Amino acid sequence: MKEFIMDQNIAVTFLTAVQAISVVFGVVISVRSFNETKNKEEHARSLDRTLSSWRANALISHGYVRASESITGYRRRG
């Protein structure tokens, strides 16, 4: 009977350790995933700003918008 209890304690300890390790891995994966998502969002915002800047410069250089005007209006000169 003592051996059965000892075996049961070892099994419970082992399963608890496995569960703790899986929780740690889950947290690590979640944090990495969150950081990657954050970096992708920042990259997307940066790319959007760059493209907006290029579009604004193109509109100004082609005469659609004066440099002093608001780019959001996209008013044609004339």
PyMOL commands that set and color helices and strands:
alter all, ss='L'
color gray80, all
select helices_A, chain A and resi 2-61
alter helices_A, ss='H'
color red, helices_A
deselect
rebuild
show_as cartoon
